[in-house]
Amino acid sequence: MNHYKKESHKLVRDYIKQIKDINWIVYYDNTPEIRDLYSGINMKEYSFKHTAYKVREGKEILFFSPNIIQPKIPDWNPIRFKYKEKNSRIIYI
């Protein structure tokens, strides 16, 4: 309902690329246009079961600042990380 126009996506990308002193993560629906727009930036594609409106496979993509180290878990999926309050730690399930 509230979609960015192509120029708005480019503006966001340009601002993000200028960030130097803090870590950042941006996510979008996984589309060829977005992958092209953010080419050259560390990324992780993943999918999940989306049930908000109707059941379907949601396909998303994360983009990371250069200094964020991605997990060394084969084919990891970001939705499988959980915070365990009892231990105050994040686990992968």
N, CA, C and O atoms as a GROMACS GRO file, in nm:
protein
  372
    1MET      N    1   0.080  -0.119   0.000
    1MET     CA    2   0.000   0.000   0.000
    1MET      C    3   0.086   0.127   0.000
    1MET      O    4   0.050   0.226  -0.063
    2ASN      N    5   0.198   0.123   0.070
    2ASN     CA    6   0.287   0.238   0.075
    2ASN      C    7   0.422   0.200   0.017
    2ASN      O    8   0.519   0.179   0.090
    3HIS      N    9   0.428   0.190  -0.113
    3HIS     CA   10   0.551   0.145  -0.178
    3HIS      C   11   0.638   0.264  -0.217
    3HIS      O   12   0.589   0.369  -0.257
    4TYR      N   13   0.770   0.244  -0.203
    4TYR     CA   14   0.864   0.343  -0.252
    4TYR      C   15   0.861   0.345  -0.404
    4TYR      O   16   0.830   0.245  -0.468
    5LYS      N   17   0.893   0.459  -0.459
    5LYS     CA   18   0.917   0.468  -0.602
    5LYS      C   19   1.064   0.433  -0.626
    5LYS      O   20   1.143   0.432  -0.531
    6LYS      N   21   1.100   0.404  -0.749
    6LYS     CA   22   1.237   0.362  -0.782
    6LYS      C   23   1.340   0.463  -0.730
    6LYS      O   24   1.443   0.423  -0.675
    7GLU      N   25   1.315   0.590  -0.746
    7GLU     CA   26   1.409   0.692  -0.701
    7GLU      C   27   1.424   0.692  -0.548
    7GLU      O   28   1.532   0.721  -0.497
    8SER      N   29   1.318   0.660  -0.478
    8SER     CA   30   1.326   0.653  -0.331
    8SER      C   31   1.417   0.540  -0.287
    8SER      O   32   1.495   0.556  -0.193
    9HIS      N   33   1.409   0.425  -0.355
    9HIS     CA   34   1.498   0.312  -0.324
    9HIS      C   35   1.643   0.352  -0.347
    9HIS      O   36   1.730   0.318  -0.267
   10LYS      N   37   1.669   0.422  -0.455
   10LYS     CA   38   1.806   0.465  -0.485
   10LYS      C   39   1.856   0.562  -0.379
   10LYS      O   40   1.972   0.555  -0.339
   11LEU      N   41   1.770   0.651  -0.333
   11LEU     CA   42   1.807   0.747  -0.230
   11LEU      C   43   1.843   0.676  -0.100
   11LEU      O   44   1.943   0.710  -0.036
   12VAL      N   45   1.763   0.578  -0.060
   12VAL     CA   46   1.792   0.499   0.060
   12VAL      C   47   1.926   0.428   0.045
   12VAL      O   48   2.010   0.433   0.134
   13ARG      N   49   1.945   0.362  -0.069
   13ARG     CA   50   2.072   0.292  -0.094
   13ARG      C   51   2.191   0.386  -0.085
   13ARG      O   52   2.292   0.352  -0.023
   14ASP      N   53   2.181   0.504  -0.144
   14ASP     CA   54   2.291   0.599  -0.141
   14ASP      C   55   2.323   0.646   0.000
   14ASP      O   56   2.440   0.661   0.036
   15TYR      N   57   2.220   0.670   0.081
   15TYR     CA   58   2.243   0.708   0.221
   15TYR      C   59   2.309   0.594   0.298
   15TYR      O   60   2.403   0.617   0.375
   16ILE      N   61   2.261   0.474   0.278
   16ILE     CA   62   2.317   0.359   0.349
   16ILE      C   63   2.463   0.338   0.314
   16ILE      O   64   2.545   0.310   0.402
   17LYS      N   65   2.497   0.351   0.187
   17LYS     CA   66   2.636   0.331   0.144
   17LYS      C   67   2.731   0.433   0.206
   17LYS      O   68   2.852   0.409   0.215
   18GLN      N   69   2.678   0.547   0.250
   18GLN     CA   70   2.761   0.651   0.311
   18GLN      C   71   2.789   0.628   0.458
   18GLN      O   72   2.878   0.692   0.514
   19ILE      N   73   2.716   0.538   0.522
   19ILE     CA   74   2.732   0.513   0.665
   19ILE      C   75   2.866   0.443   0.688
   19ILE      O   76   2.892   0.338   0.630
   20LYS      N   77   2.948   0.500   0.773
   20LYS     CA   78   3.083   0.443   0.796
   20LYS      C   79   3.107   0.398   0.938
   20LYS      O   80   3.181   0.301   0.959
   21ASP      N   81   3.050   0.463   1.037
   21ASP     CA   82   3.089   0.439   1.176
   21ASP      C   83   2.997   0.348   1.256
   21ASP      O   84   3.023   0.323   1.374
   22ILE      N   85   2.891   0.299   1.195
   22ILE     CA   86   2.801   0.209   1.267
   22ILE      C   87   2.763   0.091   1.178
   22ILE      O   88   2.766   0.100   1.055
   23ASN      N   89   2.729  -0.019   1.242
   23ASN     CA   90   2.681  -0.136   1.168
   23ASN      C   91   2.536  -0.114   1.127
   23ASN      O   92   2.460  -0.049   1.199
   24TRP      N   93   2.498  -0.167   1.013
   24TRP     CA   94   2.361  -0.156   0.968
   24TRP      C   95   2.319  -0.284   0.894
   24TRP      O   96   2.402  -0.355   0.837
   25ILE      N   97   2.190  -0.310   0.896
   25ILE     CA   98   2.129  -0.419   0.821
   25ILE      C   99   2.001  -0.363   0.760
   25ILE      O  100   1.923  -0.296   0.828
   26VAL      N  101   1.980  -0.390   0.633
   26VAL     CA  102   1.859  -0.347   0.562
   26VAL      C  103   1.797  -0.472   0.502
   26VAL      O  104   1.868  -0.560   0.454
   27TYR      N  105   1.665  -0.481   0.504
   27TYR     CA  106   1.602  -0.595   0.438
   27TYR      C  107   1.490  -0.549   0.348
   27TYR      O  108   1.425  -0.447   0.370
   28TYR      N  109   1.468  -0.629   0.244
   28TYR     CA  110   1.367  -0.602   0.142
   28TYR      C  111   1.304  -0.734   0.100
   28TYR      O  112   1.353  -0.842   0.132
   29ASP      N  113   1.192  -0.723   0.026
   29ASP     CA  114   1.145  -0.838  -0.050
   29ASP      C  115   1.254  -0.870  -0.151
   29ASP      O  116   1.317  -0.780  -0.206
   30ASN      N  117   1.275  -0.997  -0.176
   30ASN     CA  118   1.382  -1.039  -0.267
   30ASN      C  119   1.334  -1.031  -0.412
   30ASN      O  120   1.260  -1.118  -0.458
   31THR      N  121   1.376  -0.927  -0.481
   31THR     CA  122   1.340  -0.908  -0.622
   31THR      C  123   1.467  -0.880  -0.702
   31THR      O  124   1.566  -0.831  -0.646
   32PRO      N  125   1.466  -0.910  -0.831
   32PRO     CA  126   1.584  -0.882  -0.914
   32PRO      C  127   1.623  -0.734  -0.912
   32PRO      O  128   1.742  -0.701  -0.914
   33GLU      N  129   1.525  -0.645  -0.909
   33GLU     CA  130   1.554  -0.501  -0.909
   33GLU      C  131   1.629  -0.459  -0.782
   33GLU      O  132   1.722  -0.379  -0.789
   34ILE      N  133   1.588  -0.513  -0.668
   34ILE     CA  134   1.656  -0.479  -0.542
   34ILE      C  135   1.795  -0.540  -0.539
   34ILE      O  136   1.890  -0.474  -0.497
   35ARG      N  137   1.810  -0.666  -0.583
   35ARG     CA  138   1.944  -0.727  -0.587
   35ARG      C  139   2.037  -0.645  -0.675
   35ARG      O  140   2.153  -0.624  -0.640
   36ASP      N  141   1.988  -0.598  -0.789
   36ASP     CA  142   2.071  -0.515  -0.878
   36ASP      C  143   2.106  -0.382  -0.812
   36ASP      O  144   2.220  -0.336  -0.821
   37LEU      N  145   2.009  -0.321  -0.748
   37LEU     CA  146   2.030  -0.191  -0.684
   37LEU      C  147   2.137  -0.197  -0.576
   37LEU      O  148   2.215  -0.103  -0.560
   38TYR      N  149   2.142  -0.308  -0.502
   38TYR     CA  150   2.236  -0.325  -0.392
   38TYR      C  151   2.354  -0.416  -0.428
   38TYR      O  152   2.419  -0.471  -0.339
   39SER      N  153   2.380  -0.434  -0.556
   39SER     CA  154   2.490  -0.521  -0.597
   39SER      C  155   2.621  -0.471  -0.536
   39SER      O  156   2.645  -0.351  -0.525
   40GLY      N  157   2.705  -0.566  -0.497
   40GLY     CA  158   2.832  -0.532  -0.436
   40GLY      C  159   2.826  -0.517  -0.285
   40GLY      O  160   2.930  -0.496  -0.221
   41ILE      N  161   2.708  -0.528  -0.226
   41ILE     CA  162   2.692  -0.518  -0.081
   41ILE      C  163   2.667  -0.659  -0.027
   41ILE      O  164   2.592  -0.736  -0.087
   42ASN      N  165   2.730  -0.692   0.087
   42ASN     CA  166   2.709  -0.825   0.148
   42ASN      C  167   2.560  -0.850   0.166
   42ASN      O  168   2.485  -0.763   0.210
   43MET      N  169   2.518  -0.972   0.131
   43MET     CA  170   2.375  -1.002   0.140
   43MET      C  171   2.350  -1.146   0.179
   43MET      O  172   2.438  -1.232   0.172
   44LYS      N  173   2.227  -1.171   0.221
   44LYS     CA  174   2.180  -1.306   0.254
   44LYS      C  175   2.035  -1.318   0.208
   44LYS      O  176   1.949  -1.243   0.255
   45GLU      N  177   2.009  -1.411   0.118
   45GLU     CA  178   1.874  -1.439   0.072
   45GLU      C  179   1.815  -1.550   0.160
   45GLU      O  180   1.886  -1.643   0.198
   46TYR      N  181   1.686  -1.540   0.191
   46TYR     CA  182   1.622  -1.643   0.271
   46TYR      C  183   1.472  -1.642   0.244
   46TYR      O  184   1.418  -1.549   0.184
   47SER      N  185   1.406  -1.747   0.290
   47SER     CA  186   1.261  -1.755   0.274
   47SER      C  187   1.199  -1.801   0.406
   47SER      O  188   1.269  -1.852   0.495
   48PHE      N  189   1.069  -1.783   0.417
   48PHE     CA  190   0.996  -1.821   0.537
   48PHE      C  191   0.850  -1.838   0.501
   48PHE      O  192   0.805  -1.792   0.395
   49LYS      N  193   0.776  -1.902   0.588
   49LYS     CA  194   0.632  -1.920   0.568
   49LYS      C  195   0.561  -1.793   0.613
   49LYS      O  196   0.567  -1.756   0.730
   50HIS      N  197   0.495  -1.727   0.521
   50HIS     CA  198   0.426  -1.601   0.548
   50HIS      C  199   0.277  -1.631   0.565
   50HIS      O  200   0.217  -1.693   0.477
   51THR      N  201   0.217  -1.589   0.675
   51THR     CA  202   0.077  -1.623   0.701
   51THR      C  203  -0.009  -1.501   0.735
   51THR      O  204  -0.123  -1.519   0.780
   52ALA      N  205   0.040  -1.380   0.716
   52ALA     CA  206  -0.035  -1.261   0.758
   52ALA      C  207  -0.165  -1.243   0.679
   52ALA      O  208  -0.268  -1.214   0.739
   53TYR      N  209  -0.162  -1.259   0.551
   53TYR     CA  210  -0.281  -1.240   0.469
   53TYR      C  211  -0.331  -1.373   0.416
   53TYR      O  212  -0.448  -1.409   0.434
   54LYS      N  213  -0.241  -1.445   0.351
   54LYS     CA  214  -0.268  -1.582   0.306
   54LYS      C  215  -0.137  -1.658   0.315
   54LYS      O  216  -0.030  -1.598   0.312
   55VAL      N  217  -0.145  -1.788   0.326
   55VAL     CA  218  -0.024  -1.869   0.339
   55VAL      C  219   0.051  -1.867   0.207
   55VAL      O  220  -0.003  -1.899   0.101
   56ARG      N  221   0.178  -1.829   0.216
   56ARG     CA  222   0.264  -1.828   0.098
   56ARG      C  223   0.409  -1.826   0.146
   56ARG      O  224   0.437  -1.804   0.264
   57GLU      N  225   0.500  -1.851   0.054
   57GLU     CA  226   0.642  -1.843   0.087
   57GLU      C  227   0.689  -1.700   0.070
   57GLU      O  228   0.681  -1.643  -0.039
   58GLY      N  229   0.738  -1.642   0.179
   58GLY     CA  230   0.796  -1.509   0.173
   58GLY      C  231   0.942  -1.520   0.136
   58GLY      O  232   1.014  -1.602   0.191
   59LYS      N  233   0.986  -1.436   0.044
   59LYS     CA  234   1.127  -1.435   0.003
   59LYS      C  235   1.183  -1.298   0.032
   59LYS      O  236   1.136  -1.197  -0.019
   60GLU      N  237   1.286  -1.296   0.116
   60GLU     CA  238   1.346  -1.171   0.160
   60GLU      C  239   1.496  -1.173   0.134
   60GLU      O  240   1.554  -1.277   0.103
   61ILE      N  241   1.554  -1.057   0.148
   61ILE     CA  242   1.699  -1.044   0.133
   61ILE      C  243   1.749  -0.942   0.235
   61ILE      O  244   1.691  -0.835   0.251
   62LEU      N  245   1.858  -0.977   0.302
   62LEU     CA  246   1.923  -0.888   0.398
   62LEU      C  247   2.050  -0.833   0.333
   62LEU      O  248   2.121  -0.904   0.262
   63PHE      N  249   2.078  -0.706   0.358
   63PHE     CA  250   2.204  -0.644   0.317
   63PHE      C  251   2.274  -0.596   0.443
   63PHE      O  252   2.211  -0.540   0.533
   64PHE      N  253   2.407  -0.617   0.449
   64PHE     CA  254   2.485  -0.589   0.570
   64PHE      C  255   2.595  -0.489   0.543
   64PHE      O  256   2.652  -0.484   0.434
   65SER      N  257   2.625  -0.407   0.644
   65SER     CA  258   2.743  -0.321   0.634
   65SER      C  259   2.866  -0.411   0.623
   65SER      O  260   2.863  -0.526   0.669
   66PRO      N  261   2.973  -0.361   0.562
   66PRO     CA  262   3.090  -0.446   0.534
   66PRO      C  263   3.155  -0.510   0.656
   66PRO      O  264   3.216  -0.616   0.644
   67ASN      N  265   3.142  -0.450   0.774
   67ASN     CA  266   3.211  -0.502   0.892
   67ASN      C  267   3.127  -0.600   0.974
   67ASN      O  268   3.171  -0.644   1.080
   68ILE      N  269   3.008  -0.635   0.928
   68ILE     CA  270   2.928  -0.736   0.998
   68ILE      C  271   2.971  -0.874   0.949
   68ILE      O  272   2.971  -0.901   0.829
   69ILE      N  273   3.006  -0.960   1.043
   69ILE     CA  274   3.049  -1.096   1.010
   69ILE      C  275   2.926  -1.186   1.010
   69ILE      O  276   2.853  -1.193   1.109
   70GLN      N  277   2.904  -1.253   0.900
   70GLN     CA  278   2.790  -1.344   0.890
   70GLN      C  279   2.823  -1.477   0.959
   70GLN      O  280   2.939  -1.515   0.967
   71PRO      N  281   2.721  -1.546   1.007
   71PRO     CA  282   2.743  -1.675   1.076
   71PRO      C  283   2.814  -1.776   0.986
   71PRO      O  284   2.799  -1.775   0.864
   72LYS      N  285   2.891  -1.861   1.048
   72LYS     CA  286   2.961  -1.969   0.975
   72LYS      C  287   2.878  -2.097   0.982
   72LYS      O  288   2.932  -2.205   1.007
   73ILE      N  289   2.750  -2.085   0.961
   73ILE     CA  290   2.656  -2.197   0.961
   73ILE      C  291   2.614  -2.219   0.817
   73ILE      O  292   2.566  -2.126   0.752
   74PRO      N  293   2.632  -2.340   0.764
   74PRO     CA  294   2.594  -2.363   0.624
   74PRO      C  295   2.447  -2.330   0.599
   74PRO      O  296   2.360  -2.375   0.674
   75ASP      N  297   2.419  -2.253   0.496
   75ASP     CA  298   2.284  -2.219   0.453
   75ASP      C  299   2.197  -2.166   0.568
   75ASP      O  300   2.081  -2.205   0.580
   76TRP      N  301   2.253  -2.080   0.651
   76TRP     CA  302   2.180  -2.026   0.766
   76TRP      C  303   2.061  -1.942   0.722
   76TRP      O  304   2.060  -1.882   0.615
   77ASN      N  305   1.962  -1.940   0.811
   77ASN     CA  306   1.840  -1.864   0.786
   77ASN      C  307   1.818  -1.771   0.906
   77ASN      O  308   1.810  -1.819   1.018
   78PRO      N  309   1.809  -1.640   0.885
   78PRO     CA  310   1.798  -1.546   0.997
   78PRO      C  311   1.678  -1.570   1.088
   78PRO      O  312   1.684  -1.536   1.206
   79ILE      N  313   1.571  -1.628   1.038
   79ILE     CA  314   1.454  -1.648   1.124
   79ILE      C  315   1.473  -1.762   1.223
   79ILE      O  316   1.389  -1.783   1.310
   80ARG      N  317   1.582  -1.836   1.212
   80ARG     CA  318   1.608  -1.946   1.304
   80ARG      C  319   1.691  -1.905   1.425
   80ARG      O  320   1.721  -1.989   1.510
   81PHE      N  321   1.730  -1.779   1.435
   81PHE     CA  322   1.799  -1.729   1.553
   81PHE      C  323   1.695  -1.689   1.656
   81PHE      O  324   1.598  -1.619   1.624
   82LYS      N  325   1.714  -1.732   1.779
   82LYS     CA  326   1.620  -1.702   1.888
   82LYS      C  327   1.697  -1.651   2.009
   82LYS      O  328   1.807  -1.697   2.039
   83TYR      N  329   1.637  -1.556   2.077
   83TYR     CA  330   1.695  -1.504   2.200
   83TYR      C  331   1.641  -1.585   2.318
   83TYR      O  332   1.519  -1.598   2.334
   84LYS      N  333   1.730  -1.639   2.398
   84LYS     CA  334   1.692  -1.714   2.518
   84LYS      C  335   1.715  -1.626   2.639
   84LYS      O  336   1.828  -1.604   2.682
   85GLU      N  337   1.606  -1.576   2.692
   85GLU     CA  338   1.614  -1.483   2.804
   85GLU      C  339   1.678  -1.547   2.927
   85GLU      O  340   1.751  -1.481   3.002
   86LYS      N  341   1.650  -1.674   2.948
   86LYS     CA  342   1.704  -1.744   3.065
   86LYS      C  343   1.856  -1.738   3.068
   86LYS      O  344   1.915  -1.719   3.174
   87ASN      N  345   1.920  -1.753   2.953
   87ASN     CA  346   2.066  -1.750   2.945
   87ASN      C  347   2.119  -1.616   2.893
   87ASN      O  348   2.240  -1.594   2.889
   88SER      N  349   2.027  -1.528   2.853
   88SER     CA  350   2.065  -1.400   2.791
   88SER      C  351   2.160  -1.423   2.674
   88SER      O  352   2.266  -1.360   2.664
   89ARG      N  353   2.122  -1.513   2.585
   89ARG     CA  354   2.204  -1.539   2.469
   89ARG      C  355   2.119  -1.575   2.348
   89ARG      O  356   2.002  -1.609   2.361
   90ILE      N  357   2.179  -1.566   2.233
   90ILE     CA  358   2.110  -1.598   2.108
   90ILE      C  359   2.156  -1.734   2.063
   90ILE      O  360   2.275  -1.764   2.061
   91ILE      N  361   2.059  -1.819   2.025
   91ILE     CA  362   2.092  -1.954   1.978
   91ILE      C  363   2.034  -1.972   1.838
   91ILE      O  364   1.945  -1.899   1.795
   92TYR      N  365   2.086  -2.070   1.768
   92TYR     CA  366   2.038  -2.104   1.633
   92TYR      C  367   1.967  -2.237   1.643
   92TYR      O  368   2.025  -2.336   1.688
   93ILE      N  369   1.840  -2.240   1.602
   93ILE     CA  370   1.763  -2.365   1.613
   93ILE      C  371   1.725  -2.419   1.476
   93ILE      O  372   1.660  -2.523   1.466
   0.00000   0.00000   0.00000
